[in-house]
Amino acid sequence: MSPPTKGNGRVLVWDGWRGVAILLVLCGHFYDIPWLWEDRMGVDIFFVLSGMLMSVLLFEKRISLRDFYIRRLSRIYPAFFVYLVFACIVGVTYSIEFSWLEVIASLFFLRTYLPVEPGIWSSGLTIAHLWSLNIEEHAYLFLSGMTLLLVNRRIVGMALLLFAFGSVLLSFYYYSQLTAEDFKLYSIRTESAVVFIFFSAGYGLLARECQWTVPSWMPVACLVIAVMCYAHAAPDWLLFALSPMALGVTVNHLDQLPVIFQKALSNVFIRHLGLWSYSIYLWQQFFFEYSWRIPGGKMTALLLAVAVGVLSYYLLERPARWWVNNKWSANPVYHATSQI
């Protein structure tokens, strides 16, 4: 069964998957389920979808690297740059302590590495959430580089699973060597978190190449297992050892979910949240960190975060993406608004 689509070719359940992800992030920041690390789960849900989609673009559609980077640049950078400038203006205006090395490192997606102190979660700027963009951009570079060396999809898929396994082993090593607090910081570095992208990309390539099908209950069961991995009572190592596999299998078999789940993901509200998710993700951090200064507290801050995110999508993210693609992409197929 193919997942439902709109007339413009958008796969509705993919938008719905993003909608679930941003809902979890917002819930973790503005509400907080006591027993679940929901905001981290939301980010990892974004990661596995990104891995699947990048594998389709680079290893199945084999788009040119020029078009690949133009599409990545147009989707990520304009809204990201405006948000970072805004965060700096707030920092300067209110004499918040930060270094310009933080800003430069953020511009080049290196903030989880530079500077070491203060770490990205200890910065005076409202940029703690940008660690996830670092992971994504590093993965894009790695995956695009692989297209220059490997062509056979099965070999690529197996190589990516091997890299994912290596990431898990490395995380186990640091898990045994570091304190719980230090390991939490290590878990947002590329060599740890990239397992979600690599496993999803590798598994997806092999599943599509070998035409694997699974019973409809399997992606549901995998999603339940993934949720259990993010329970506060669960061992920390499940987050990097089991949840990437559970989420990766789920996202690659969304088209085999029971109809009731596909309809839920195709709900118009969830889909629109997914459409707006990147801009909401960028701007929610500011309102989250300053919710204590906003009249009405977290509820007002949440509504403002969504409203500003939606405005950012329609006034900045979407127009900038359209303009960059139409001006620089050599292939008109990529000029239209895309999910990837």
C-alpha positions as CSV (number, residue, x, y, z in Angstrom):
1,M,0.0,0.0,0.0
2,S,1.4,3.4,-1.0
3,P,1.1,6.2,1.5
4,P,-1.6,8.9,0.7
5,T,-0.4,11.9,-1.2
6,K,-1.7,15.3,-2.3
7,G,-2.0,16.4,-5.8
8,N,1.4,18.1,-5.7
9,G,3.0,14.8,-4.8
10,R,3.6,15.5,-1.1
11,V,3.5,12.3,1.0
12,L,1.1,13.1,3.7
13,V,2.4,10.7,6.4
14,W,5.9,12.3,6.0
15,D,4.5,15.7,6.9
16,G,2.5,14.0,9.7
17,W,5.7,12.4,11.0
18,R,7.3,15.8,11.2
19,G,4.2,17.1,12.9
20,V,4.5,14.4,15.6
21,A,8.2,15.3,16.0
22,I,7.6,19.0,16.6
23,L,4.7,18.3,18.9
24,L,7.1,16.2,21.1
25,V,9.7,19.0,21.1
26,L,7.0,21.6,22.1
27,C,5.6,19.3,24.7
28,G,9.1,18.7,26.2
29,H,9.8,22.4,26.4
30,F,6.4,23.9,27.4
31,Y,4.6,21.1,29.2
32,D,6.9,18.1,30.0
33,I,5.6,14.6,30.4
34,P,7.1,13.5,33.8
35,W,8.2,10.0,32.7
36,L,9.3,10.7,29.1
37,W,12.3,12.6,27.5
38,E,9.9,13.7,24.7
39,D,11.9,16.6,23.2
40,R,14.9,14.4,22.5
41,M,12.6,11.8,21.0
42,G,11.1,14.5,18.8
43,V,14.6,15.4,17.5
44,D,15.5,11.8,16.8
45,I,12.2,11.4,14.9
46,F,13.4,14.2,12.7
47,F,16.7,12.5,12.3
48,V,15.4,9.2,11.0
49,L,13.1,10.8,8.5
50,S,16.0,12.9,7.3
51,G,18.2,9.8,6.8
52,M,15.5,8.0,4.8
53,L,14.9,11.0,2.5
54,M,18.6,11.8,2.0
55,S,19.2,8.2,0.9
56,V,16.4,8.5,-1.6
57,L,17.8,11.7,-3.0
58,L,21.4,10.8,-3.2
59,F,21.5,7.0,-3.9
60,E,18.2,6.4,-5.7
61,K,17.4,9.5,-7.5
62,R,21.1,10.3,-7.8
63,I,20.5,14.1,-8.1
64,S,23.6,16.1,-8.7
65,L,25.6,17.3,-5.7
66,R,25.1,20.9,-6.9
67,D,21.3,20.5,-6.7
68,F,21.6,18.6,-3.5
69,Y,23.6,21.4,-1.8
70,I,21.4,24.1,-3.2
71,R,18.3,22.4,-1.9
72,R,19.9,21.9,1.6
73,L,21.1,25.5,1.6
74,S,17.8,26.9,0.6
75,R,15.9,24.9,3.1
76,I,18.1,25.3,6.1
77,Y,20.2,28.4,6.0
78,P,18.0,31.5,5.4
79,A,15.7,31.0,8.4
80,F,18.6,29.7,10.5
81,F,20.7,32.8,9.7
82,V,17.9,35.2,10.6
83,Y,17.3,33.4,13.8
84,L,21.0,33.4,14.8
85,V,21.2,37.1,14.0
86,F,18.1,37.7,16.2
87,A,19.6,35.7,19.0
88,C,22.8,37.8,18.8
89,I,20.9,41.1,18.8
90,V,19.0,40.0,21.9
91,G,22.3,39.1,23.5
92,V,23.9,42.4,22.7
93,T,20.9,44.4,23.7
94,Y,20.6,42.8,27.1
95,S,24.3,42.5,27.7
96,I,24.2,38.8,27.8
97,E,27.6,37.2,28.1
98,F,28.6,35.3,25.0
99,S,31.7,35.0,22.7
100,W,31.7,35.7,19.0
101,L,33.5,32.4,18.5
102,E,30.2,30.8,19.5
103,V,28.5,32.7,16.7
104,I,31.1,31.8,14.1
105,A,31.0,28.2,15.1
106,S,27.2,28.2,14.9
107,L,27.3,29.7,11.4
108,F,29.5,26.8,10.2
109,F,27.6,24.1,12.2
110,L,30.5,23.4,14.6
111,R,29.0,24.7,17.8
112,T,28.9,21.3,19.5
113,Y,32.7,21.2,19.2
114,L,33.7,24.9,19.4
115,P,34.2,26.5,21.9
116,V,34.4,23.7,24.5
117,E,33.4,26.2,27.2
118,P,30.7,27.2,27.5
119,G,29.1,24.2,25.9
120,I,26.1,24.8,23.6
121,W,23.7,24.0,26.4
122,S,25.4,26.5,28.6
123,S,25.5,29.4,26.2
124,G,24.1,32.8,27.0
125,L,22.5,32.8,23.6
126,T,19.2,31.0,22.9
127,I,21.0,28.4,20.6
128,A,20.9,25.2,22.7
129,H,18.6,23.5,20.1
130,L,20.9,24.2,17.2
131,W,23.0,21.1,18.1
132,S,20.6,19.0,15.9
133,L,21.4,21.1,12.8
134,N,25.1,20.4,13.3
135,I,24.3,16.6,13.2
136,E,22.2,17.0,10.1
137,E,24.7,19.1,8.1
138,H,27.6,16.8,9.0
139,A,25.5,13.8,7.8
140,Y,24.7,15.6,4.6
141,L,28.4,16.1,3.9
142,F,29.2,12.5,4.7
143,L,26.4,11.0,2.6
144,S,27.0,13.2,-0.4
145,G,30.7,12.3,-0.2
146,M,29.7,8.6,-0.3
147,T,28.0,9.1,-3.7
148,L,31.5,9.9,-5.2
149,L,32.8,6.5,-4.0
150,L,29.9,4.1,-4.1
151,V,27.1,3.4,-6.5
152,N,25.7,0.0,-5.7
153,R,22.8,0.6,-3.4
154,R,23.2,-2.6,-1.4
155,I,26.8,-1.9,-0.8
156,V,25.9,1.7,0.3
157,G,23.2,0.3,2.6
158,M,25.5,-2.2,4.2
159,A,28.2,0.4,4.6
160,L,25.8,2.8,6.3
161,L,24.6,0.1,8.7
162,L,28.3,-0.6,9.5
163,F,28.9,3.1,10.2
164,A,25.8,3.1,12.4
165,F,27.1,0.1,14.3
166,G,30.5,1.8,14.7
167,S,28.7,4.8,16.2
168,V,26.9,2.6,18.7
169,L,30.2,1.0,19.8
170,L,31.8,4.4,20.2
171,S,28.9,5.5,22.3
172,F,29.1,2.4,24.5
173,Y,32.8,3.2,25.1
174,Y,32.1,6.7,26.2
175,Y,29.1,5.6,28.1
176,S,31.4,3.4,30.2
177,Q,34.0,6.2,30.6
178,L,32.0,9.3,31.3
179,T,29.7,10.5,34.1
180,A,26.0,10.6,33.3
181,E,26.1,14.4,32.9
182,D,29.2,14.4,30.6
183,F,27.7,11.6,28.5
184,K,24.6,13.6,28.0
185,L,26.7,16.2,26.4
186,Y,28.6,13.7,24.3
187,S,25.3,12.3,23.0
188,I,24.6,15.5,21.1
189,R,27.9,15.2,19.1
190,T,27.9,14.0,15.6
191,E,29.7,10.7,16.2
192,S,27.0,9.7,18.6
193,A,23.7,11.1,17.3
194,V,24.4,10.4,13.6
195,V,23.5,6.7,14.2
196,F,19.8,7.7,13.7
197,I,20.5,9.1,10.3
198,F,22.9,6.4,9.2
199,F,20.8,3.5,10.3
200,S,17.6,4.9,8.8
201,A,19.4,5.7,5.5
202,G,21.1,2.3,5.3
203,Y,18.1,0.2,6.4
204,G,15.8,2.1,4.0
205,L,18.1,1.5,1.0
206,L,18.3,-2.2,1.7
207,A,14.6,-2.5,2.4
208,R,13.6,-0.8,-0.9
209,E,16.3,-2.5,-2.9
210,C,15.4,-6.0,-1.6
211,Q,11.6,-5.1,-1.5
212,W,11.2,-6.0,2.1
213,T,7.7,-5.9,3.4
214,V,6.7,-6.3,7.0
215,P,3.4,-7.0,8.8
216,S,1.4,-3.9,9.6
217,W,1.9,-4.4,13.3
218,M,5.7,-4.3,13.1
219,P,6.2,-0.5,12.6
220,V,3.6,0.1,15.4
221,A,5.5,-2.3,17.7
222,C,8.8,-0.6,16.8
223,L,7.4,2.8,17.6
224,V,6.2,1.5,21.0
225,I,9.6,0.1,21.7
226,A,11.1,3.5,20.8
227,V,8.9,5.3,23.2
228,M,10.0,3.0,26.0
229,C,13.6,3.8,25.2
230,Y,12.9,7.5,26.1
231,A,11.3,6.7,29.4
232,H,13.2,8.3,32.2
233,A,13.3,4.9,34.0
234,A,14.9,3.2,31.0
235,P,18.7,2.6,30.9
236,D,20.4,5.5,29.1
237,W,22.2,3.2,26.6
238,L,18.9,2.3,25.0
239,L,18.8,5.8,23.5
240,F,21.7,5.1,21.3
241,A,21.6,1.3,20.9
242,L,18.0,0.5,20.4
243,S,15.9,3.6,19.6
244,P,17.7,4.3,16.3
245,M,16.8,0.9,15.0
246,A,13.2,1.1,16.3
247,L,12.6,4.5,14.9
248,G,14.5,3.7,11.7
249,V,12.4,0.7,10.9
250,T,9.2,2.6,11.7
251,V,9.9,5.5,9.4
252,N,10.9,3.3,6.5
253,H,7.6,1.4,6.8
254,L,5.2,4.2,7.2
255,D,3.4,3.0,4.0
256,Q,2.8,-0.3,5.7
257,L,1.2,1.1,8.9
258,P,-2.4,0.1,9.6
259,V,-4.8,2.5,7.8
260,I,-5.9,4.1,11.1
261,F,-2.4,5.2,11.8
262,Q,-1.9,6.5,8.3
263,K,-5.1,8.5,8.6
264,A,-3.9,9.9,12.0
265,L,-0.6,11.0,10.4
266,S,-2.5,12.5,7.5
267,N,-4.7,14.6,9.7
268,V,-4.7,18.2,8.4
269,F,-3.6,19.7,11.7
270,I,-0.7,17.3,12.2
271,R,0.4,17.7,8.6
272,H,0.5,21.5,8.8
273,L,2.5,21.4,12.0
274,G,4.9,19.2,10.0
275,L,5.0,21.7,7.2
276,W,5.8,24.5,9.6
277,S,8.0,22.3,11.8
278,Y,11.5,23.7,10.9
279,S,10.6,27.3,11.5
280,I,8.7,26.5,14.6
281,Y,11.7,24.5,15.8
282,L,14.0,27.4,15.3
283,W,11.9,30.0,17.1
284,Q,10.4,28.0,19.9
285,Q,13.8,28.0,21.7
286,F,13.7,31.7,22.3
287,F,10.2,31.7,23.8
288,F,10.9,28.6,25.8
289,E,14.0,30.1,27.5
290,Y,12.3,33.4,28.1
291,S,8.8,32.1,29.0
292,W,9.3,33.2,32.6
293,R,9.4,36.8,31.4
294,I,6.3,36.5,29.2
295,P,2.9,37.4,30.7
296,G,0.9,34.3,30.9
297,G,3.9,32.1,31.3
298,K,4.5,28.9,29.2
299,M,1.1,28.8,27.6
300,T,1.4,32.2,26.1
301,A,5.0,31.5,25.2
302,L,3.9,28.3,23.4
303,L,1.3,30.1,21.4
304,L,3.8,32.8,20.5
305,A,6.4,30.2,19.5
306,V,3.9,28.6,17.1
307,A,2.6,31.9,15.7
308,V,6.1,33.3,15.0
309,G,7.2,29.9,13.5
310,V,4.2,30.0,11.1
311,L,5.0,33.6,10.1
312,S,8.7,32.6,9.6
313,Y,7.6,29.8,7.3
314,Y,5.4,31.9,5.1
315,L,7.4,35.1,5.1
316,L,10.9,33.8,5.2
317,E,11.5,30.0,4.9
318,R,9.3,29.3,1.9
319,P,10.0,32.5,-0.1
320,A,13.8,32.2,0.4
321,R,13.7,28.5,-0.5
322,W,11.8,29.3,-3.7
323,W,14.1,32.2,-4.7
324,V,17.3,30.3,-4.1
325,N,16.1,27.2,-6.0
326,N,14.8,29.2,-8.9
327,K,17.9,31.3,-9.2
328,W,20.6,28.6,-8.7
329,S,19.2,25.2,-9.4
330,A,20.1,23.8,-12.8
331,N,17.2,21.4,-12.8
332,P,13.7,22.9,-12.9
333,V,12.4,19.7,-11.3
334,Y,13.8,20.9,-8.0
335,H,12.3,24.4,-8.2
336,A,9.0,23.4,-6.7
337,T,8.4,23.3,-3.0
338,S,9.6,19.9,-1.8
339,Q,9.4,17.8,1.3
340,I,13.1,16.9,1.0
